[in-house]
Amino acid sequence: MTDPAALRADYTRGNLDEADVADTWYPQLRLWFDTAAADPSVLEANAIQLATADAAGRPSVRTVLVKGLDERGIAFFTNYDSAKGRDLAANPRAAAVFVWLAHQRQVRFSGTVSRVATEESAAYFASRPRESQIGAWASPQSAVVESRAALDALAAEAEARFGDGPIPLPPHWGGFRLVPDEVEFWQGRHGRLHDRIRYRRHGDAWVRERLAP
Ligand SMILES: Cc1cc2nc3c(=O)[nH]c(=O)nc-3n(C[C@H](O)[C@H](O)[C@H](O)COP(=O)(O)O)c2cc1C
């Protein structure tokens, strides 16, 4: 049995200095994201944990893959009728985190989420493998299904419906973009005195501040 309290790693891979970081969050994220994506020891560099809350404030968190990254924010794709889709319809505030443990780094976001334009969802949907397109039509994401066999039957039904023809964007499926008002970069340091630099939106500008670890 492994005692989790006995697990201990020292973080010595890097540091984060005010003199070296970008003036705004996006170029800094680009640098860290591109570094993570280029490193084969980082699995799924575009995975984030996305936290939402329902109208009563009950939180949920799950992993999704970022498929768009630009100055506006981070975009991901999902089923609009899923639990996260319903949370976001009731409460558009969300938080997300990239964790690149191989680099002893995390980047946290907090902001407002809205649906991307239908054309953007359609363009991304068209780029997906056919099995994923069938899956998006077939799966009532977050609903209870009776069995694996019932799920496979839904997929077979969707496959039969489209035959060899093109598969259109399902009306219940598409992208969301999290537009951050705070982005925090964390670099692990020796002795738990980690570096934390937060960018906070202030009108049209970004305020940069160091946080205690
Ligand atoms: C590595 C990984 C990547 C995932 N990517 C996505 C994704 O891009 N979109 C998505 O809807 N679910 C994705 N999932 C599944 C979600 O974590 C989750 O199970 C699903 O979206 C249902 O969440 P909900 O019931 O809270 O809405 C991913 C899971 C993992 C582990």
The ligand as a Gaussian input file, in Angstrom:
#p B3LYP/6-31G(d) Opt

LIG

0 1
 C       -8.146000      13.149000     -21.648000
 C       -9.628000      13.453000     -21.718000
 C      -10.100000      14.309000     -22.700000
 C      -11.457000      14.598000     -22.781000
 N      -11.884000      15.508000     -23.711000
 C      -13.195000      15.844000     -23.772000
 C      -13.629000      16.875000     -24.653000
 O      -12.838000      17.533000     -25.377000
 N      -14.958000      17.156000     -24.673000
 C      -15.855000      16.508000     -23.879000
 O      -17.043000      16.800000     -23.959000
 N      -15.463000      15.553000     -23.003000
 C      -14.154000      15.217000     -22.923000
 N      -13.733000      14.256000     -22.020000
 C      -14.759000      13.600000     -21.163000
 C      -15.110000      14.528000     -19.997000
 O      -14.079000      14.506000     -19.010000
 C      -16.458000      14.155000     -19.335000
 O      -16.473000      12.785000     -18.988000
 C      -17.641000      14.423000     -20.277000
 O      -17.469000      15.610000     -21.033000
 C      -18.938000      14.514000     -19.482000
 O      -18.837000      15.557000     -18.541000
 P      -20.128000      16.222000     -17.864000
 O      -21.075000      15.088000     -17.556000
 O      -19.606000      16.910000     -16.635000
 O      -20.699000      17.199000     -18.866000
 C      -12.369000      13.980000     -21.886000
 C      -11.884000      13.134000     -20.893000
 C      -10.524000      12.886000     -20.796000
 C      -10.021000      12.010000     -19.680000

